[in-house]
Amino acid sequence: MWLKKRNKINGFSLLEVIITLGVCCGILLIGSLQLKRYQEKLIFDNTVKQVTTALDQTSRYSTIKEVTIGVSYLSKSHKIVFSGGEYQKNVSIDPNIRITGLDHFKFNLTGYSRPGTVTLTGYGLERKLKYQMLWGRVTE
């Protein structure tokens, strides 16, 4: 009597493979969404630092060169423009970020500016910088 032997190959069924792939895809989707959020937060934080640094540098230049410098935010072109005397500087801002509080802003001959608040909003985040330029530094 010859009995047919069945091949005993161990492996995964099709259903197990589909479930495993579904779980892996779900984990990757969650990770990619978190990565996008992290990238947006990095862009926002870097823009805040860029604006703060540009204001610091302009105040120092104003103090050293004893020149009045005006600051304007051009919302349509997403630029902050610093101009006064021979000083000309443009800072490009991410199009998704809005800035308020830089209306009629200027540094006088000693680098001083009136107290105020600059508000940056974008990517669902908001940061308010309270400033009063004294001795070339933004005080937060």
Secondary structure, 3 states (H helix, E strand, C coil): CCCCCCCCCCCCCHHHHHHHHHHHHHHHHHHHHHHHHHHHHHHHHHHHHHHHHHHHHHHHHHHHHCCCEEEEEECCCCEEEEEECCEEEEEECCCCCEEECCCCEEECCCCCCCCEEEEEEECCEEEEEEECCECCECCC
